[in-house]
C-alpha cells in the first residue's frame, strides 16, 4: 500500500510557521537528501553552478568537524548584535547558523556509524559533544543562545544521536573507557531520559562493557 500523497500547500504553510533556526536545519537536511542534478536545479539562479563543482580538495567529514570546533572556540559564531528583551527573543543569525551546522554534523556522525566507520563517527561525536559541554560550562563564548546559555537551546534529537554514539563507542572502546564515555554523555545530555539511555547503552555493550557500566557510579 502506497503512502498517502503529501499536500504541498500544507507543507508550505507549516514551514512558514517554523522558527528561522528550524528552517535552516530543515534546509541543511534537504540538501543532504537531494541528488546532484536536483540540487543543481534547485539552486540555479541563486548561486553559480560552477562554484559547486566538487574538487579533490573538498573537505572530508572529520575535517569539517575539526573546522567547526576551531571556528567555534575562536568565537567566530558568537553574535554581537543586541537582542530585544522579550520572553523568547529571536536567535541572532550566527546562532542559527551554528545550530544548523551542529545538527548537520551530528547527522554525518550517525551516517558514518551506520556505514561502519566507527572510529570516524566516534571522533566526530566526541568533538561536537565537547562543544556542547563547553556551552554548558559557560567558560568560552561559543555561540549566543540567549539568557539561558545552555546546550538545551540547541534542541539536539538525543533519542536519535545517543544510540548511534553508544553503538560506535561499543565497537571501538574497552570496558572502562566505554562505561566512562557512555555515562558522561548520559549525564550531560540524557535529561529526563537518562534511565532509557542507560538501558540503550547496556543493550549494545559486550559482556565486559556491560559489567563495567553496571558497576560504575550512578548516572544521577
SELUM-887941 format. One record per residue (C-alpha): residue in three letters; x, y, z. Coordinates in pm, 1 decimal, decimal comma. Last residue first. Layout:
<recs>
- residu; east; north; up
- ALA; X; Y; Z .
...
</recs>
This chain:
<recs>
- residu; east; north; up
- UNK; 2223,4; 1082,3; 3866,9 .
- UNK; 2417,9; 840,4; 3648,1 .
- UNK; 2510,0; 605,4; 3929,6 .
- UNK; 2876,6; 512,7; 3975,4 .
- UNK; 3018,6; 231,0; 3768,0 .
- UNK; 2937,5; -135,8; 3834,6 .
- UNK; 2672,9; -160,4; 3564,6 .
- UNK; 2887,4; 26,8; 3314,9 .
- UNK; 3185,6; -202,6; 3367,0 .
- UNK; 2981,7; -522,4; 3364,6 .
- UNK; 2815,6; -424,7; 3039,3 .
- UNK; 3149,1; -330,6; 2884,1 .
- UNK; 3291,9; -671,3; 2971,2 .
- UNK; 2989,2; -860,8; 2841,5 .
- UNK; 2956,8; -661,1; 2519,0 .
- UNK; 2763,3; -337,8; 2516,4 .
- UNK; 2476,0; -261,9; 2278,3 .
- UNK; 2195,1; -323,2; 2532,9 .
- UNK; 2382,9; -158,4; 2820,3 .
- UNK; 2398,6; 169,5; 2628,8 .
- UNK; 2028,4; 153,3; 2547,0 .
- UNK; 1934,7; 80,0; 2908,3 .
- UNK; 2139,6; 381,1; 3016,5 .
- UNK; 1960,9; 589,2; 2755,0 .
- UNK; 1620,7; 495,1; 2896,9 .
- UNK; 1730,8; 572,8; 3250,6 .
- UNK; 1869,8; 909,8; 3145,6 .
- UNK; 1552,9; 1009,0; 2958,3 .
- UNK; 1469,4; 1308,0; 3182,4 .
- UNK; 1788,2; 1479,2; 3069,9 .
- UNK; 2021,6; 1248,1; 2880,9 .
- UNK; 2263,6; 1514,5; 2758,3 .
- UNK; 2539,1; 1565,8; 3012,8 .
- UNK; 2476,6; 1271,9; 3245,3 .
- UNK; 2410,5; 1035,0; 2955,1 .
- UNK; 2720,9; 1151,8; 2768,0 .
- UNK; 2940,2; 1104,8; 3076,8 .
- UNK; 2787,2; 763,4; 3140,7 .
- UNK; 2869,5; 648,9; 2788,4 .
- UNK; 3224,2; 785,2; 2797,7 .
- UNK; 3315,2; 632,7; 3135,3 .
- UNK; 3149,7; 295,4; 3071,7 .
- UNK; 3305,1; 258,2; 2727,1 .
- UNK; 3651,0; 353,4; 2850,5 .
- UNK; 3630,4; 102,3; 3133,8 .
- UNK; 3513,7; -180,8; 2905,4 .
- UNK; 3739,2; -116,5; 2604,4 .
- UNK; 3628,5; 115,4; 2328,1 .
- UNK; 3581,1; 89,7; 1949,7 .
- UNK; 3270,1; -120,8; 1884,7 .
- UNK; 3086,4; -11,1; 2198,5 .
- UNK; 3156,7; 353,4; 2117,3 .
- UNK; 3019,9; 310,1; 1764,7 .
- UNK; 2694,0; 174,4; 1906,3 .
- UNK; 2671,5; 413,2; 2201,7 .
- UNK; 2703,0; 707,5; 1963,6 .
- UNK; 2427,0; 578,8; 1736,5 .
- UNK; 2200,8; 531,9; 2040,3 .
- UNK; 2294,5; 885,1; 2159,5 .
- UNK; 2202,4; 1068,6; 1838,1 .
- UNK; 1849,1; 957,9; 1754,3 .
- UNK; 1695,5; 984,3; 2100,6 .
- UNK; 1921,1; 1286,8; 2154,0 .
- UNK; 1744,5; 1498,7; 1894,0 .
- UNK; 1954,5; 1808,8; 1962,0 .
- UNK; 1745,5; 2109,7; 2059,9 .
- UNK; 2031,0; 2365,1; 2050,1 .
- UNK; 1864,7; 2550,2; 2340,3 .
- UNK; 1941,6; 2252,6; 2567,1 .
- UNK; 2307,4; 2339,9; 2510,0 .
- UNK; 2251,7; 2612,2; 2766,8 .
- UNK; 2306,1; 2988,4; 2763,8 .
- UNK; 1966,0; 3050,2; 2924,2 .
- UNK; 1988,7; 3426,4; 2867,8 .
- UNK; 2030,5; 3393,3; 2495,2 .
- UNK; 2193,2; 3127,6; 2281,5 .
- UNK; 2491,0; 3342,1; 2177,1 .
- UNK; 2752,8; 3098,6; 2045,8 .
- UNK; 3099,3; 2987,6; 2156,0 .
- UNK; 3165,6; 3224,9; 2445,2 .
- UNK; 3412,0; 3018,7; 2647,7 .
- UNK; 3378,2; 2921,2; 3015,5 .
- UNK; 2999,3; 2889,3; 3027,4 .
- UNK; 3020,0; 2521,3; 3136,0 .
- UNK; 2703,5; 2444,9; 2940,3 .
- UNK; 2847,8; 2587,1; 2618,3 .
- UNK; 3168,0; 2387,0; 2671,5 .
- UNK; 2955,4; 2073,9; 2713,1 .
- UNK; 2803,0; 2135,9; 2369,5 .
- UNK; 3148,1; 2189,2; 2218,7 .
- UNK; 3280,9; 1866,1; 2370,7 .
- UNK; 2977,3; 1677,5; 2241,3 .
- UNK; 3058,7; 1804,2; 1891,0 .
- UNK; 3417,5; 1680,4; 1916,7 .
- UNK; 3326,3; 1346,6; 2074,4 .
- UNK; 3062,0; 1275,7; 1811,3 .
- UNK; 3309,1; 1337,7; 1531,2 .
- UNK; 3571,9; 1112,7; 1690,1 .
- UNK; 3312,7; 840,8; 1742,3 .
- UNK; 3193,1; 857,2; 1385,0 .
- UNK; 3546,7; 846,3; 1246,0 .
- UNK; 3627,7; 546,4; 1466,3 .
- UNK; 3303,3; 370,1; 1376,9 .
- UNK; 3312,5; 398,1; 1000,4 .
- UNK; 3066,7; 107,9; 974,1 .
- UNK; 2829,0; 284,1; 736,7 .
- UNK; 2568,1; 331,3; 1009,7 .
- UNK; 2833,4; 493,0; 1229,5 .
- UNK; 2930,5; 732,8; 949,6 .
- UNK; 2564,7; 820,1; 894,6 .
- UNK; 2518,6; 898,7; 1264,5 .
- UNK; 2827,5; 1121,0; 1260,7 .
- UNK; 2704,1; 1299,4; 948,4 .
- UNK; 2371,4; 1358,7; 1124,8 .
- UNK; 2568,9; 1512,4; 1413,0 .
- UNK; 2745,3; 1734,0; 1161,0 .
- UNK; 2417,2; 1859,5; 1020,1 .
- UNK; 2265,3; 1929,2; 1362,7 .
- UNK; 2571,9; 2129,3; 1468,9 .
- UNK; 2567,7; 2318,1; 1138,5 .
- UNK; 2204,4; 2419,2; 1189,4 .
- UNK; 2278,7; 2526,4; 1548,0 .
- UNK; 2579,9; 2732,8; 1445,1 .
- UNK; 2393,6; 2903,9; 1159,8 .
- UNK; 2104,3; 2997,9; 1386,8 .
- UNK; 2348,6; 3126,7; 1647,4 .
- UNK; 2522,5; 3341,4; 1386,3 .
- UNK; 2187,4; 3486,8; 1278,4 .
- UNK; 2095,5; 3610,3; 1629,5 .
- UNK; 1834,1; 3395,5; 1798,0 .
- UNK; 1494,2; 3551,9; 1840,2 .
- UNK; 1399,6; 3661,5; 2192,4 .
- UNK; 1169,6; 3427,7; 2388,3 .
- UNK; 1035,8; 3626,9; 2685,5 .
- UNK; 1142,8; 3951,3; 2526,0 .
- UNK; 1449,5; 4171,3; 2566,7 .
- UNK; 1540,3; 4274,0; 2212,6 .
- UNK; 1881,9; 4138,5; 2139,9 .
- UNK; 2195,8; 4339,0; 2060,9 .
- UNK; 2415,4; 4215,3; 1774,4 .
- UNK; 2749,4; 4066,0; 1877,9 .
- UNK; 2682,6; 3708,4; 1775,7 .
- UNK; 2937,5; 3439,6; 1862,4 .
- UNK; 2992,5; 3219,3; 1560,4 .
- UNK; 3358,5; 3311,3; 1503,4 .
- UNK; 3436,6; 3281,5; 1874,1 .
- UNK; 3771,2; 3106,0; 1818,5 .
- UNK; 3634,8; 2800,8; 2001,3 .
- UNK; 3353,3; 2774,4; 1747,0 .
- UNK; 3575,4; 2830,2; 1443,3 .
- UNK; 3820,4; 2561,9; 1555,5 .
- UNK; 3545,7; 2316,8; 1650,4 .
- UNK; 3367,0; 2363,3; 1318,6 .
- UNK; 3698,5; 2322,0; 1137,7 .
- UNK; 3755,0; 1992,3; 1318,9 .
- UNK; 3406,0; 1874,1; 1225,6 .
- UNK; 3459,9; 1969,3; 862,6 .
- UNK; 3795,8; 1789,7; 855,1 .
- UNK; 3625,0; 1486,3; 1004,7 .
- UNK; 3372,6; 1473,4; 721,0 .
- UNK; 3613,1; 1535,8; 437,1 .
- UNK; 3698,9; 1876,2; 297,9 .
- UNK; 3689,6; 1920,3; -78,0 .
- UNK; 4044,7; 1942,3; -217,0 .
- UNK; 3982,2; 1674,7; -481,2 .
- UNK; 3717,3; 1907,4; -615,9 .
- UNK; 3339,2; 1900,7; -623,8 .
- UNK; 3176,2; 2155,1; -855,3 .
- UNK; 2950,5; 2398,6; -672,4 .
- UNK; 3107,3; 2725,0; -788,7 .
- UNK; 3027,7; 2634,1; -1149,4 .
- UNK; 2658,4; 2621,8; -1052,6 .
- UNK; 2668,6; 2999,4; -980,8 .
- UNK; 2431,4; 3067,9; -692,4 .
- UNK; 2070,5; 3184,1; -667,8 .
- UNK; 1950,8; 3136,6; -1024,3 .
- UNK; 2024,1; 2765,5; -1017,5 .
- UNK; 1998,3; 2648,8; -654,9 .
- UNK; 1720,6; 2395,3; -707,3 .
- UNK; 1835,6; 2271,6; -1047,4 .
- UNK; 2183,8; 2195,6; -914,2 .
- UNK; 2031,2; 2013,7; -616,0 .
- UNK; 1813,7; 1810,3; -849,2 .
- UNK; 2115,4; 1709,2; -1054,5 .
- UNK; 2332,0; 1632,5; -750,8 .
- UNK; 2082,9; 1406,5; -571,1 .
- UNK; 1879,2; 1573,9; -292,1 .
- UNK; 1873,4; 1426,0; 58,9 .
- UNK; 2171,7; 1611,3; 206,5 .
- UNK; 2040,9; 1945,5; 79,9 .
- UNK; 1706,6; 1873,7; 247,5 .
- UNK; 1877,8; 1826,3; 584,6 .
- UNK; 2051,1; 2164,9; 558,9 .
- UNK; 1720,6; 2323,6; 458,0 .
- UNK; 1543,3; 2166,1; 757,8 .
- UNK; 1808,6; 2298,5; 995,3 .
- UNK; 1779,6; 2647,9; 847,8 .
- UNK; 1400,5; 2634,9; 867,9 .
- UNK; 1428,0; 2531,2; 1233,5 .
- UNK; 1653,7; 2830,4; 1305,0 .
- UNK; 1400,2; 3064,9; 1146,3 .
- UNK; 1118,3; 2939,4; 1366,4 .
- UNK; 861,0; 2737,1; 1181,5 .
- UNK; 520,5; 2880,7; 1091,6 .
- UNK; 614,8; 2937,8; 728,8 .
- UNK; 721,1; 2574,4; 706,8 .
- UNK; 373,9; 2456,9; 810,5 .
- UNK; 208,4; 2670,0; 540,6 .
- UNK; 447,9; 2536,2; 278,7 .
- UNK; 381,2; 2177,6; 386,6 .
- UNK; 7,4; 2239,7; 382,5 .
- UNK; 32,3; 2366,9; 27,2 .
- UNK; 245,7; 2066,1; -60,5 .
- UNK; -35,0; 1827,7; 35,0 .
- UNK; 151,1; 1499,7; 71,9 .
- UNK; 21,3; 1193,2; -106,1 .
- UNK; -75,0; 898,8; 111,1 .
- UNK; 183,1; 620,5; 130,5 .
- UNK; 148,5; 331,9; -109,1 .
- UNK; 0,0; 0,0; 0,0 .
</recs>
